[in-house]
């Protein structure tokens, strides 16, 4: 039998004591045991340290003196990792027992793959919410168009990803700490722009927990950080394919529009206009930005009535039966 490649598991955590034990159990019960499990405690203030002590014999803990964000925490894990492959897991998610084994088998059979991701079940305290992440975002099955898919629609779930470490080391890639919360988006886009190949396993290998504290649910933070991220990527990826740079420019304008839309809803009209101006362009996003920009110049009372009308229409659309 050939020896399994070494796998470093990187788990950032901040105040995740409620879920961290189950997360670590799911890693240590893998049919292929990882060579190292690195947990980055990003200055938690709950009982995270006590949970980590329970697993001390099986994990390496990196302690941050102050909270730095999930991107910086993942980078701390990258710097400590020695494995041939890197696997990432969020502290509130779980792996199925054969997750690493299935991905390593695919990695052996297709040595050109840089990133291997998989489907996941999404659940919460009330039970299963989505039985398949891929059914919600089927474009993730299109590996050839993964760059545009990530910018326009969806991102492989970080807790399902296995990455060849030598690709990151060779290209000196890490997570954009200034774009914490969408730092995974930046890493995947850089890998794709530099020619890294994405593959996937069309089976559920992880369980993603949805709850009120998911970073991806914070609308304003998510799009503000995308403005930062896409600006950085346009500077770094000067030699990227024209279609990739075009997608990044669209993503930057779309993020500006979404942030402007949030400020418009909060009656912060001057800030909204600034973002709408940055979102203008000759497409649907640009046309909507122009309309919202014009609307934000109206008297405050009229803007408020427009917002109420928009909310009523959105409520009707959301409650309408599916065709």
PyMOL commands that set and color helices and strands:
alter all, ss='L'
color gray80, all
select helices_A, chain A and resi 17-28+48-54+70-80+99-109+133-136+138-141+143-152+158-160+165-171+177-179+183-193+215-217+219-236+242-265+269-279+284-295+300-319
alter helices_A, ss='H'
color red, helices_A
select strands_A, chain A and resi 7-13+36-41+60-63+85-88+94-95+113-124+127-130+162-164+197-209
alter strands_A, ss='S'
color yellow, strands_A
deselect
rebuild
show_as cartoon
